[in-house]
Amino acid sequence: NSIPLNNQTETEYKAEHHLPIRFGLSIYYPLTTRLTLYSGINYTYLHSKFSIKSNPNNTYDQKLHYLGVPLGLSYRLWSDNHFQLYVSGGAMLEKCLNKKPWQWSIEGAVGAEYNITRPIGFYLEPSLSYYFNDGTSFDHYYKEHPFAPSIEFGIRLHLDK
């Protein structure tokens, strides 16, 4: 990997990408008793540290912030009064707030949700996603790991039919 320094030369560097952190506000709309359409808004934080191979003490932190809109389907496997387990799959379009690119991804997840009231719950979703190339030259977690696991947590609102 190489990066331009002072817009004049290219220098070899080492990249250390940290796992993404994702928080979501999700909306569920039931289609049947088990099948649900979901969307919402997600915030993702990507942190990378770069060091120049010829001078490892010279480092640069890259902090990228994304807002994304997921769209997909969820299938409830099991539930009781307050707790449910489900599988889901869908796509998401994210906008990097620091840079210009848009990021597309598709994912499959297994999730658990605890409903604190009838329409509002907290959820935790381990997932496996594929991130398509954003068409830019800058280096980040999604470029190094296009097929990657993640864990999302957040608040969900259930709409009634």
DSSP file with accessible surface (Angstrom, degrees, kcal/mol):
  #  RESIDUE AA STRUCTURE BP1 BP2  ACC     N-H-->O    O-->H-N    N-H-->O    O-->H-N    TCO  KAPPA ALPHA  PHI   PSI    X-CA   Y-CA   Z-CA
    1    1 A N              0   0  105      0, 0.0    12,-1.9     0, 0.0     2,-0.3   0.000 360.0 360.0 360.0 143.5    0.0    0.0    0.0
    2    2 A S  E     -A   12   0A  46     10,-0.2    10,-0.2    50,-0.0     8,-0.0  -0.978 360.0-169.6-137.9 148.9    1.2    3.5   -0.7
    3    3 A I  E     -A   11   0A  46      8,-2.1     8,-2.4    -2,-0.3     2,-0.3  -0.979  29.4-112.1-132.5 146.1    0.0    7.0    0.2
    4    4 A P  E     -A   10   0A  77      0, 0.0     2,-0.5     0, 0.0     6,-0.3  -0.628  27.3-151.3 -77.5 136.6    1.1   10.4   -1.1
    5    5 A L  E >> S-A    9   0A  55      4,-2.2     3,-2.1    -2,-0.3     4,-1.4  -0.948  78.1 -11.2-108.1 128.6    2.9   12.5    1.5
    6    6 A N  T 34 S-     0   0  140     -2,-0.5    -1,-0.2     1,-0.3     0, 0.0   0.809 115.6 -79.0  53.7  29.4    2.5   16.3    1.0
    7    7 A N  T 34 S+     0   0  158      2,-0.1    -1,-0.3    -3,-0.1     3,-0.1   0.730 122.8  85.3  56.4  23.5    1.1   15.6   -2.4
    8    8 A Q  T <4 S+     0   0  163     -3,-2.1     2,-0.3     1,-0.3    -2,-0.2   0.736  86.3  20.0-120.9 -42.5    4.6   15.0   -3.8
    9    9 A T  E  <  -A    5   0A  80     -4,-1.4    -4,-2.2    -6,-0.0     2,-0.4  -0.827  65.5-121.6-129.1 167.6    5.7   11.5   -3.3
   10   10 A E  E     -A    4   0A 138     -2,-0.3     2,-0.4    -6,-0.3    -8,-0.0  -0.922  27.9-169.8-111.1 138.5    4.3    8.0   -2.6
   11   11 A T  E     -A    3   0A  25     -8,-2.4    -8,-2.1    -2,-0.4     2,-0.2  -0.973  25.9-113.3-129.6 140.7    5.4    6.2    0.6
   12   12 A E  E     -A    2   0A 101     -2,-0.4    41,-1.7   -10,-0.2    42,-0.5  -0.511  42.8-178.6 -70.8 138.6    4.8    2.6    1.6
   13   13 A Y  E     -B   52   0B  15    -12,-1.9     2,-0.4    39,-0.3    39,-0.2  -0.915  27.1-129.9-138.2 163.5    2.5    2.3    4.7
   14   14 A K  E     -B   51   0B 125     37,-3.3    37,-2.3    -2,-0.3     2,-0.4  -0.957  23.3-152.4-113.3 132.5    1.0   -0.3    7.0
   15   15 A A  E     -B   50   0B  18     -2,-0.4     2,-0.5    35,-0.2    35,-0.2  -0.879  10.2-169.3-109.7 135.8   -2.7   -0.1    7.7
   16   16 A E  E     -B   49   0B  96     33,-2.5    33,-2.6    -2,-0.4     2,-0.5  -0.951  12.2-166.3-122.1 106.5   -4.4   -1.3   10.9
   17   17 A H  E     -B   48   0B  22     -2,-0.5    31,-0.2    31,-0.2     2,-0.2  -0.837   7.7-147.7 -98.6 127.8   -8.2   -1.4   10.5
   18   18 A H        -     0   0   69     29,-2.7    29,-0.4    -2,-0.5   123,-0.1  -0.575  34.2 -86.7 -89.7 155.3  -10.3   -1.7   13.7
   19   19 A L        -     0   0  122     -2,-0.2    28,-0.1     1,-0.1    -1,-0.1  -0.321  51.7-105.6 -59.6 139.5  -13.7   -3.5   13.7
   20   20 A P        -     0   0   16      0, 0.0     2,-0.5     0, 0.0   131,-0.4  -0.324  25.1-143.2 -64.8 148.9  -16.6   -1.2   12.7
   21   21 A I  E     -C   45   0B  96     24,-1.9    24,-2.6   129,-0.1     2,-0.4  -0.969  22.0-172.9-113.2 128.4  -19.0   -0.1   15.5
   22   22 A R  E     -Cd  44 152B   3    129,-0.7   131,-1.3    -2,-0.5     2,-0.4  -0.983  13.6-178.5-132.0 134.2  -22.6    0.2   14.4
   23   23 A F  E     -Cd  43 153B  73     20,-2.4    20,-3.0    -2,-0.4     2,-0.4  -0.982  15.1-164.6-125.5 139.4  -25.7    1.5   16.1
   24   24 A G  E     -Cd  42 154B   0    129,-2.0   131,-1.8    -2,-0.4     2,-0.5  -0.931  25.9-157.2-130.3 150.0  -29.2    1.4   14.6
   25   25 A L  E     -Cd  41 155B  85     16,-2.7    16,-2.5    -2,-0.4     2,-0.3  -0.988  36.5-169.9-115.4 112.8  -32.6    2.9   15.0
   26   26 A S  E     -Cd  40 156B   9    129,-2.6   131,-2.9    -2,-0.5     2,-0.4  -0.812  20.3-157.1-116.2 146.8  -34.9    0.4   13.3
   27   27 A I  E     -Cd  39 157B  73     12,-2.6    12,-1.9    -2,-0.3     2,-0.4  -0.989  10.6-161.7-121.9 129.2  -38.5    0.3   12.2
   28   28 A Y  E     -Cd  38 158B   2    129,-2.7   131,-3.1    -2,-0.4    10,-0.2  -0.930   6.2-172.8-111.0 134.7  -40.4   -3.0   11.7
   29   29 A Y  E     -C   37   0B  92      8,-2.9     8,-2.9    -2,-0.4     2,-0.2  -0.981  25.3-128.9-125.9 116.0  -43.6   -3.3    9.7
   30   30 A P  E     +C   36   0B  36      0, 0.0     6,-0.3     0, 0.0     3,-0.1  -0.427  27.6 175.3 -69.3 134.8  -45.3   -6.7    9.9
   31   31 A L  S    S-     0   0   64      4,-3.0     2,-0.2     1,-0.3     5,-0.2   0.727  76.9  -8.0-100.1 -38.9  -46.3   -8.4    6.6
   32   32 A T  S    S-     0   0   78      3,-2.1    -1,-0.3     0, 0.0     0, 0.0  -0.769  93.1 -78.7-138.2-171.2  -47.5  -11.6    8.1
   33   33 A T  S    S+     0   0  116     -2,-0.2     3,-0.0     1,-0.2    43,-0.0   0.784 131.0  18.8 -66.9 -24.6  -47.3  -13.1   11.7
   34   34 A R  S    S+     0   0   97      1,-0.1    42,-2.4    41,-0.1     2,-0.4   0.646 111.3  77.8-116.4 -23.8  -43.7  -14.0   11.1
   35   35 A L  E     - E   0  75B  56     40,-0.2    -4,-3.0    38,-0.0    -3,-2.1  -0.790  56.4-179.1 -99.6 132.3  -42.4  -12.0    8.2
   36   36 A T  E     -CE  30  74B  13     38,-2.6    38,-2.6    -2,-0.4     2,-0.4  -0.977  24.3-139.1-133.3 140.6  -41.5   -8.3    8.7
   37   37 A L  E     -CE  29  73B  70     -8,-2.9    -8,-2.9    -2,-0.4     2,-0.3  -0.814  31.6-168.6 -90.9 133.4  -40.3   -5.5    6.4
   38   38 A Y  E     +CE  28  72B  12     34,-2.7    34,-1.8    -2,-0.4     2,-0.2  -0.936  20.9 145.5-128.7 154.5  -37.6   -3.4    8.1
   39   39 A S  E     +CE  27  71B  40    -12,-1.9   -12,-2.6    -2,-0.3     2,-0.3  -0.822  12.8 128.6-155.4-163.9  -35.8   -0.1    7.5
   40   40 A G  E     -C   26   0B  18     30,-0.5     2,-0.3   -14,-0.3   -14,-0.2  -0.994  55.8 -64.2 145.9-149.8  -34.4    2.7    9.7
   41   41 A I  E     -C   25   0B  77    -16,-2.5   -16,-2.7    -2,-0.3     2,-0.4  -0.997  38.4-162.9-143.8 136.9  -31.1    4.5   10.0
   42   42 A N  E     -CF  24  68B   3     26,-2.7    26,-2.7    -2,-0.3     2,-0.5  -0.942   8.5-152.6-121.0 145.9  -27.7    3.2   11.1
   43   43 A Y  E     -CF  23  67B  83    -20,-3.0   -20,-2.4    -2,-0.4     2,-0.4  -0.966  16.9-172.9-113.5 129.6  -24.6    5.0   12.3
   44   44 A T  E     -CF  22  66B   0     22,-2.3    22,-2.8    -2,-0.5     2,-0.5  -0.987   9.5-159.5-125.8 137.1  -21.2    3.3   11.6
   45   45 A Y  E     -CF  21  65B  56    -24,-2.6   -24,-1.9    -2,-0.4     2,-0.5  -0.969   7.2-171.2-116.4 122.8  -17.8    4.3   12.9
   46   46 A L  E     - F   0  64B   1     18,-2.7    18,-3.2    -2,-0.5     2,-0.4  -0.970   3.3-172.2-114.5 128.5  -14.7    3.1   11.1
   47   47 A H  E     + F   0  63B  35     -2,-0.5   -29,-2.7   -29,-0.4     2,-0.3  -0.974   6.7 173.4-123.6 130.7  -11.3    3.7   12.7
   48   48 A S  E     -BF  17  62B   1     14,-2.6    14,-3.3    -2,-0.4     2,-0.4  -0.978  17.5-152.9-133.2 148.2   -8.0    3.0   11.0
   49   49 A K  E     -BF  16  61B  79    -33,-2.6   -33,-2.5    -2,-0.3     2,-0.4  -0.989  12.5-165.2-122.1 129.5   -4.4    3.7   12.0
   50   50 A F  E     -BF  15  60B  11     10,-3.1    10,-2.6    -2,-0.4     2,-0.4  -0.925   5.6-176.1-115.0 138.1   -1.7    4.1    9.3
   51   51 A S  E     -BF  14  59B  23    -37,-2.3   -37,-3.3    -2,-0.4     2,-0.4  -0.987  29.6-116.8-131.9 145.2    2.0    4.1    9.9
   52   52 A I  E >   -BF  13  55B  12      6,-1.7     3,-1.0     3,-0.7     6,-0.3  -0.656  19.6-139.6 -80.7 128.4    4.8    4.7    7.4
   53   53 A K  T 3  S+     0   0  125    -41,-1.7    -1,-0.1    -2,-0.4   -40,-0.1   0.867 102.6  49.6 -59.7 -37.2    7.0    1.5    7.0
   54   54 A S  T 3  S+     0   0  105    -42,-0.5    -1,-0.3     1,-0.3   -41,-0.1   0.692 127.8  24.3 -76.8 -16.0   10.2    3.5    6.8
   55   55 A N  E X   -F   52   0B  75     -3,-1.0     3,-2.3     3,-0.2    -3,-0.7  -0.633  67.3-178.4-147.4  81.1    9.2    5.5   10.0
   56   56 A P  E 3  S+     0   0B  83      0, 0.0    -3,-0.1     0, 0.0    -2,-0.1   0.684  80.8  65.6 -60.4 -17.4    6.7    3.5   12.2
   57   57 A N  E 3  S+     0   0B 152      1,-0.1     2,-1.0    -6,-0.1    -6,-0.0   0.635  82.8  84.1 -78.0 -14.9    6.5    6.4   14.7
   58   58 A N  E <   +     0   0B  77     -3,-2.3    -6,-1.7    -6,-0.3     2,-0.3  -0.794  68.0 167.4 -89.4 102.0    4.9    8.6   12.0
   59   59 A T  E     -F   51   0B  72     -2,-1.0     2,-0.4    -8,-0.2    -8,-0.2  -0.806  26.5-159.9-120.8 159.9    1.2    7.6   12.3
   60   60 A Y  E     -F   50   0B 131    -10,-2.6   -10,-3.1    -2,-0.3     2,-0.5  -0.997  10.9-146.8-138.6 129.1   -2.1    8.9   11.0
   61   61 A D  E     -F   49   0B  67     -2,-0.4     2,-0.5   -12,-0.2   -12,-0.2  -0.857   9.7-162.3 -95.8 132.5   -5.5    8.1   12.4
   62   62 A Q  E     -F   48   0B  11    -14,-3.3   -14,-2.6    -2,-0.5     2,-0.5  -0.972   6.5-174.7-114.7 122.8   -8.4    7.9   10.0
   63   63 A K  E     -F   47   0B 105     -2,-0.5     2,-0.4   -16,-0.2   -16,-0.2  -0.964   5.2-172.8-121.5 112.0  -11.9    8.2   11.6
   64   64 A L  E     -F   46   0B   2    -18,-3.2   -18,-2.7    -2,-0.5     2,-0.5  -0.884   7.0-160.9-109.9 137.6  -14.8    7.7    9.2
   65   65 A H  E     -F   45   0B  57     -2,-0.4    32,-3.6   -20,-0.2    33,-0.5  -0.970  10.6-171.8-119.3 128.7  -18.5    8.2   10.1
   66   66 A Y  E     -FG  44  96B   0    -22,-2.8   -22,-2.3    -2,-0.5     2,-0.4  -0.936  15.0-159.8-121.5 143.5  -21.3    6.7    8.0
   67   67 A L  E     -FG  43  95B  71     28,-1.9    28,-3.1    -2,-0.4     2,-0.3  -0.987  25.0-176.5-115.4 131.7  -25.0    7.1    8.0
   68   68 A G  E     -FG  42  94B   1    -26,-2.7   -26,-2.7    -2,-0.4    26,-0.3  -0.924  26.4-147.2-132.4 156.0  -26.9    4.3    6.3
   69   69 A V  E     - G   0  93B  81     24,-2.4    24,-1.6    -2,-0.3     2,-0.2  -0.963  21.7-161.5-121.3 110.3  -30.4    3.2    5.4
   70   70 A P  E     - G   0  92B   8      0, 0.0   -30,-0.5     0, 0.0     2,-0.3  -0.556   7.6-173.9 -86.4 157.1  -31.1   -0.5    5.5
   71   71 A L  E     +EG  39  91B 104     20,-2.5    20,-2.5    -2,-0.2     2,-0.3  -0.941  28.3 108.7-149.1 126.7  -34.0   -2.3    3.8
   72   72 A G  E     -EG  38  90B   9    -34,-1.8   -34,-2.7    -2,-0.3     2,-0.4  -0.961  55.4 -84.6-172.0-170.1  -34.8   -5.9    4.2
   73   73 A L  E     -EG  37  89B  81     16,-2.4    16,-2.2    -2,-0.3     2,-0.4  -0.924  26.8-161.0-121.9 145.7  -36.9   -8.7    5.5
   74   74 A S  E     -EG  36  88B   3    -38,-2.6   -38,-2.6    -2,-0.4     2,-0.5  -0.973   3.6-157.1-127.0 140.7  -36.9  -10.4    8.8
   75   75 A Y  E     -EG  35  87B 104     12,-3.3    12,-2.2    -2,-0.4     2,-0.4  -0.977  17.6-135.1-121.0 119.5  -38.4  -13.8    9.7
   76   76 A R  E     - G   0  86B  66    -42,-2.4    10,-0.3    -2,-0.5     3,-0.1  -0.611  21.0-179.0 -77.2 123.7  -39.2  -14.5   13.4
   77   77 A L  E     -     0   0B  88      8,-2.3     2,-0.3    -2,-0.4     9,-0.2   0.821  68.0  -7.4 -87.4 -37.8  -38.1  -18.0   14.5
   78   78 A W  E     + G   0  85B 121      7,-1.7     7,-2.7     2,-0.0    -1,-0.3  -0.983  64.8 170.2-159.1 147.7  -39.4  -17.9   18.1
   79   79 A S  E     - G   0  84B  53     -2,-0.3     5,-0.2     5,-0.2     2,-0.2  -0.991  10.8-177.9-157.6 157.6  -41.0  -15.4   20.5
   80   80 A D        -     0   0   89      3,-2.4    -2,-0.0    -2,-0.3     0, 0.0  -0.588  62.2 -60.3-131.9-156.7  -42.7  -15.0   23.8
   81   81 A N  S    S+     0   0  150     -2,-0.2     3,-0.1     1,-0.2    -2,-0.0   0.844 130.0   6.5 -62.2 -37.0  -44.2  -11.9   25.5
   82   82 A H  S    S+     0   0   85      1,-0.1    33,-3.6    32,-0.1     2,-0.4   0.567 119.7  62.2-122.1 -15.0  -40.9   -9.9   25.6
   83   83 A F  E     + H   0 114B  70     31,-0.2    -3,-2.4    38,-0.1     2,-0.3  -0.904  50.8 175.4-123.7 144.0  -38.2  -11.8   23.7
   84   84 A Q  E     -GH  79 113B  12     29,-2.1    29,-2.3    -2,-0.4     2,-0.4  -0.998  16.9-153.9-146.3 151.0  -37.8  -12.9   20.1
   85   85 A L  E     +GH  78 112B  68     -7,-2.7    -8,-2.3    -2,-0.3    -7,-1.7  -0.958  28.5 161.3-118.2 142.2  -35.2  -14.6   17.9
   86   86 A Y  E     -GH  76 111B   0     25,-2.2    25,-2.9    -2,-0.4     2,-0.3  -0.953  33.2-133.0-153.7 165.9  -35.1  -14.0   14.2
   87   87 A V  E     -GH  75 110B  54    -12,-2.2   -12,-3.3    -2,-0.3     2,-0.3  -0.925  29.3-180.0-120.4 150.8  -33.1  -14.2   10.9
   88   88 A S  E     -GH  74 109B  13     21,-2.4    21,-2.8    -2,-0.3     2,-0.3  -0.976  13.5-172.7-148.4 161.9  -32.9  -11.3    8.5
   89   89 A G  E     +GH  73 108B  32    -16,-2.2   -16,-2.4    -2,-0.3     2,-0.3  -0.983  25.2 114.5-155.5 146.0  -31.4  -10.3    5.2
   90   90 A G  E     -GH  72 107B  21     17,-2.1    17,-2.5    -2,-0.3     2,-0.3  -0.965  48.4 -85.3-178.9-162.7  -31.3   -7.1    3.2
   91   91 A A  E     -GH  71 106B  37    -20,-2.5   -20,-2.5    -2,-0.3     2,-0.3  -0.877  26.2-158.5-130.5 160.2  -29.2   -4.3    1.7
   92   92 A M  E     -GH  70 105B   6     13,-2.5    13,-1.9    -2,-0.3     2,-0.5  -0.998   8.7-154.9-143.8 141.2  -27.9   -1.0    3.0
   93   93 A L  E     -GH  69 104B  52    -24,-1.6   -24,-2.4    -2,-0.3     2,-0.4  -0.974  21.7-171.5-112.3 122.9  -26.8    2.2    1.3
   94   94 A E  E     -GH  68 103B   0      9,-2.8     9,-3.2    -2,-0.5     2,-0.5  -0.926  14.2-149.8-117.5 145.4  -24.3    4.2    3.5
   95   95 A K  E     -GH  67 102B  55    -28,-3.1   -28,-1.9    -2,-0.4     2,-0.5  -0.952  17.1-134.7-112.5 124.8  -23.0    7.7    3.0
   96   96 A C  E     -G   66   0B   0      5,-2.1   -30,-0.3    -2,-0.5   -32,-0.0  -0.682  11.9-159.4 -75.8 123.3  -19.5    8.5    4.4
   97   97 A L  S    S+     0   0  102    -32,-3.6    -1,-0.2    -2,-0.5   -31,-0.1   0.725  87.8  47.5 -78.6 -21.4  -19.8   11.9    6.1
   98   98 A N  S    S+     0   0   79    -33,-0.5     2,-0.2     3,-0.1    -1,-0.2   0.747 120.0  24.6 -87.7 -29.8  -16.1   12.6    6.0
   99   99 A K  S    S-     0   0   81      2,-0.2    -3,-0.0     1,-0.0   -35,-0.0  -0.617  85.8-100.0-126.2-172.3  -15.5   11.8    2.3
  100  100 A K  S    S+     0   0  184     -2,-0.2    -4,-0.0    -5,-0.1    -3,-0.0   0.734  76.0 106.6 -87.6 -23.6  -17.4   11.6   -0.9
  101  101 A P        -     0   0    9      0, 0.0    -5,-2.1     0, 0.0     2,-0.4  -0.169  53.1-146.8 -73.9 156.1  -18.2    7.9   -1.4
  102  102 A W  E     -H   95   0B 141     32,-0.3     2,-0.5    -7,-0.2    -7,-0.2  -0.856  18.3-147.6-103.8 147.9  -21.5    6.0   -1.0
  103  103 A Q  E     -H   94   0B   2     -9,-3.2    -9,-2.8    -2,-0.4     2,-0.3  -0.970   8.4-163.3-126.2 121.0  -21.1    2.4    0.2
  104  104 A W  E     +H   93   0B 143     -2,-0.5    28,-2.1    28,-0.2     2,-0.3  -0.800  17.0 167.0 -97.8 144.7  -23.5   -0.4   -0.8
  105  105 A S  E     -HI  92 131B   2    -13,-1.9   -13,-2.5    -2,-0.3     2,-0.3  -0.985  24.4-151.3-150.6 158.0  -23.7   -3.7    1.1
  106  106 A I  E     -HI  91 130B  86     24,-1.8    24,-2.7    -2,-0.3     2,-0.3  -0.942  25.0-179.6-123.7 151.0  -25.8   -6.8    1.5
  107  107 A E  E     -HI  90 129B  25    -17,-2.5   -17,-2.1    -2,-0.3     2,-0.4  -0.991  26.2-153.1-151.2 158.0  -26.1   -8.8    4.7
  108  108 A G  E     +HI  89 128B  36     20,-2.1    20,-2.6    -2,-0.3     2,-0.3  -0.978  28.2 179.2-125.8 142.0  -27.6  -11.7    6.5
  109  109 A A  E     -HI  88 127B   9    -21,-2.8   -21,-2.4    -2,-0.4     2,-0.4  -0.970  29.4-147.5-143.3 158.1  -28.1  -11.7   10.3
  110  110 A V  E     -H   87   0B  85     16,-2.0     2,-0.3    -2,-0.3   -23,-0.2  -0.992  36.1-176.1-119.7 131.3  -29.4  -13.6   13.2
  111  111 A G  E     -H   86   0B   3    -25,-2.9   -25,-2.2    -2,-0.4     2,-0.4  -0.891  25.6-155.3-134.7 162.5  -30.8  -11.4   15.9
  112  112 A A  E     -HJ  85 124B  29     12,-2.2    12,-2.3    -2,-0.3     2,-0.4  -0.989  16.1-170.5-131.9 140.6  -32.3  -11.2   19.4
  113  113 A E  E     -HJ  84 123B   1    -29,-2.3   -29,-2.1    -2,-0.4     2,-0.5  -0.995  13.6-158.9-135.7 140.9  -34.7   -8.6   20.6
  114  114 A Y  E     -HJ  83 122B 115      8,-2.7     8,-2.7    -2,-0.4     2,-0.6  -0.982  17.2-146.2-117.2 119.4  -36.1   -7.7   24.0
  115  115 A N  E     - J   0 121B  24    -33,-3.6     6,-0.3    -2,-0.5     3,-0.1  -0.778  15.0-175.6 -88.7 118.5  -39.3   -5.6   24.0
  116  116 A I  S    S+     0   0   80      4,-1.5     2,-0.3    -2,-0.6     5,-0.2   0.773  79.9   6.6 -82.8 -28.9  -39.5   -3.2   26.9
  117  117 A T  S    S-     0   0   69      3,-1.9     3,-0.2   -35,-0.1    -1,-0.1  -0.869  97.3 -87.4-136.8 176.0  -43.0   -2.1   25.8
  118  118 A R  S    S+     0   0  186     -2,-0.3    -1,-0.1     1,-0.2    40,-0.0   0.921 124.8  26.2 -57.0 -46.2  -45.3   -3.5   23.1
  119  119 A P  S    S+     0   0   53      0, 0.0    39,-3.0     0, 0.0     2,-0.4   0.629 114.5  67.1 -95.2  -8.2  -43.9   -1.3   20.3
  120  120 A I  E     + K   0 157B  64     37,-0.2    -3,-1.9    -3,-0.2    -4,-1.5  -0.934  55.5 159.0-122.4 133.3  -40.3   -0.6   21.5
  121  121 A G  E     -JK 115 156B   0     35,-2.2    35,-3.0    -2,-0.4     2,-0.4  -0.932  35.1-124.1-142.9 165.7  -37.4   -3.0   21.9
  122  122 A F  E     -JK 114 155B 105     -8,-2.7    -8,-2.7    -2,-0.3     2,-0.3  -0.914  34.1-166.7-106.4 139.1  -33.7   -3.3   22.2
  123  123 A Y  E     -JK 113 154B   9     31,-2.4    31,-1.8    -2,-0.4     2,-0.4  -0.908  20.2-163.2-131.6 158.6  -31.9   -5.6   19.7
  124  124 A L  E     -JK 112 153B  92    -12,-2.3   -12,-2.2    -2,-0.3    29,-0.2  -0.990  15.2-176.1-137.0 125.7  -28.5   -7.2   19.1
  125  125 A E  E     - K   0 152B   6     27,-3.1    27,-2.2    -2,-0.4     2,-0.3  -0.886  14.7-163.0-133.1 101.9  -27.7   -8.6   15.6
  126  126 A P  E     + K   0 151B  66      0, 0.0   -16,-2.0     0, 0.0     2,-0.3  -0.666  31.7 175.1 -72.9 136.2  -24.5  -10.5   14.7
  127  127 A S  E     -IK 109 150B  11     23,-2.9    23,-2.0    -2,-0.3     2,-0.4  -0.925  35.5-137.8-141.4 166.9  -24.3  -10.4   10.9
  128  128 A L  E     -IK 108 149B  79    -20,-2.6   -20,-2.1    -2,-0.3     2,-0.3  -0.998  32.9-178.4-127.0 122.5  -22.2  -11.3    7.9
  129  129 A S  E     -IK 107 148B   1     19,-2.6    19,-2.3    -2,-0.4     2,-0.5  -0.875  25.7-144.6-124.2 156.2  -22.1   -8.6    5.2
  130  130 A Y  E     -IK 106 147B  93    -24,-2.7   -24,-1.8    -2,-0.3     2,-0.6  -0.988  18.1-156.5-118.2 123.4  -20.5   -8.1    1.8
  131  131 A Y  E     -I  105   0B   5     15,-3.2   -26,-0.2    -2,-0.5     2,-0.1  -0.885  11.9-139.1-103.4 119.7  -19.4   -4.5    1.0
  132  132 A F        -     0   0   90    -28,-2.1   -28,-0.2    -2,-0.6     2,-0.1  -0.411  37.0 -86.0 -74.0 153.1  -19.1   -3.5   -2.6
  133  133 A N        -     0   0  121      1,-0.2    -1,-0.1    -2,-0.1   -29,-0.1  -0.374  31.6-148.5 -61.5 130.3  -16.2   -1.4   -3.8
  134  134 A D        -     0   0   22      2,-0.1   -32,-0.3    -2,-0.1    -1,-0.2   0.461  34.8-118.4 -83.1  -0.9  -17.0    2.3   -3.3
  135  135 A G  S    S+     0   0   69      1,-0.3     2,-0.2   -34,-0.1    -2,-0.1   0.557  75.4 115.4  80.6   6.0  -14.9    3.3   -6.3
  136  136 A T        -     0   0   42      2,-0.1    -1,-0.3     1,-0.1    -2,-0.1  -0.617  65.7-134.0-103.5 170.2  -12.4    5.4   -4.3
  137  137 A S        +     0   0  127     -2,-0.2     2,-0.1    -3,-0.1    -1,-0.1   0.527  69.9 107.8 -98.6  -8.1   -8.7    5.0   -3.7
  138  138 A F        -     0   0   37      1,-0.1     2,-0.3  -135,-0.0    -2,-0.1  -0.456  69.3-120.9 -78.9 148.9   -8.6    5.6    0.0
  139  139 A D        +     0   0   24     -2,-0.1     2,-0.3     4,-0.1    -1,-0.1  -0.662  43.6 144.5 -91.5 136.6   -8.1    2.7    2.3
  140  140 A H    >>  -     0   0    1     -2,-0.3     4,-1.7     1,-0.1     3,-0.8  -0.943  61.1 -82.5-158.4 176.7  -10.6    1.6    5.0
  141  141 A Y  H 3> S+     0   0   13     -2,-0.3     4,-2.6     1,-0.2  -124,-0.1   0.879 122.3  54.8 -55.2 -45.8  -12.0   -1.5    6.7
  142  142 A Y  H 34 S+     0   0    4      1,-0.2    -1,-0.2     2,-0.2   -11,-0.2   0.817 107.2  51.2 -63.3 -30.3  -14.5   -2.3    4.0
  143  143 A K  H <4 S+     0   0   58     -3,-0.8    -1,-0.2     1,-0.2    -2,-0.2   0.897 115.6  40.4 -71.8 -41.3  -11.8   -2.3    1.3
  144  144 A E  H  < S+     0   0   91     -4,-1.7    -2,-0.2     1,-0.3    -1,-0.2   0.816 130.1  28.8 -76.6 -30.6   -9.6   -4.8    3.3
  145  145 A H     <  +     0   0   66     -4,-2.6    -1,-0.3    -5,-0.2    -2,-0.1  -0.627  64.1 162.5-129.5  73.3  -12.5   -7.0    4.4
  146  146 A P  S    S+     0   0   48      0, 0.0   -15,-3.2     0, 0.0     2,-0.7   0.845  79.2  48.4 -65.2 -28.8  -15.3   -6.8    1.8
  147  147 A F  E    S+ K   0 130B 136    -17,-0.2   -17,-0.2    -3,-0.1   -19,-0.0  -0.914  88.9 150.7-109.6 102.4  -16.9   -9.9    3.3
  148  148 A A  E     - K   0 129B   2    -19,-2.3   -19,-2.6    -2,-0.7     2,-0.2  -0.977  44.3-123.6-141.9 148.7  -16.9   -9.2    7.0
  149  149 A P  E     + K   0 128B  79      0, 0.0     2,-0.3     0, 0.0   -21,-0.2  -0.496  33.2 171.8 -82.3 157.2  -18.8  -10.0   10.2
  150  150 A S  E     - K   0 127B  15    -23,-2.0   -23,-2.9    -2,-0.2     2,-0.4  -0.971  27.0-133.8-154.1 167.4  -20.2   -7.2   12.4
  151  151 A I  E     - K   0 126B 102   -131,-0.4  -129,-0.7    -2,-0.3     2,-0.4  -0.996  20.7-169.9-128.5 124.9  -22.4   -6.7   15.4
  152  152 A E  E     -dK  22 125B   6    -27,-2.2   -27,-3.1    -2,-0.4     2,-0.3  -0.905   4.7-179.3-112.8 142.8  -25.2   -4.1   15.4
  153  153 A F  E     +dK  23 124B  99   -131,-1.3  -129,-2.0    -2,-0.4     2,-0.3  -0.949  20.8 113.8-134.8 157.4  -27.2   -3.0   18.4
  154  154 A G  E     -dK  24 123B   4    -31,-1.8   -31,-2.4    -2,-0.3     2,-0.4  -0.994  56.0 -60.6 174.1-165.2  -29.9   -0.5   18.7
  155  155 A I  E     -dK  25 122B  65   -131,-1.8  -129,-2.6    -2,-0.3     2,-0.4  -0.900  40.3-159.3-114.3 139.7  -33.5    0.4   19.4
  156  156 A R  E     -dK  26 121B   3    -35,-3.0   -35,-2.2    -2,-0.4     2,-0.5  -0.962   8.0-155.7-127.3 139.2  -36.5   -0.8   17.3
  157  157 A L  E     -dK  27 120B  71   -131,-2.9  -129,-2.7    -2,-0.4     2,-0.6  -0.953  12.6-149.9-111.0 126.4  -40.0    0.5   16.8
  158  158 A H  E     -d   28   0B  39    -39,-3.0     2,-0.3    -2,-0.5  -129,-0.2  -0.866  10.1-155.5 -98.3 120.9  -42.7   -2.0   15.8
  159  159 A L        -     0   0   73   -131,-3.1     2,-0.2    -2,-0.6  -132,-0.0  -0.702  14.0-127.9 -91.5 148.0  -45.5   -0.5   13.7
  160  160 A D              0   0  103     -2,-0.3    -1,-0.0  -131,-0.1  -131,-0.0  -0.654 360.0 360.0 -92.6 153.0  -48.9   -2.1   13.6
  161  161 A K              0   0  159     -2,-0.2    -1,-0.1  -132,-0.0  -130,-0.1  -0.394 360.0 360.0 -71.0 360.0  -50.7   -3.1   10.4
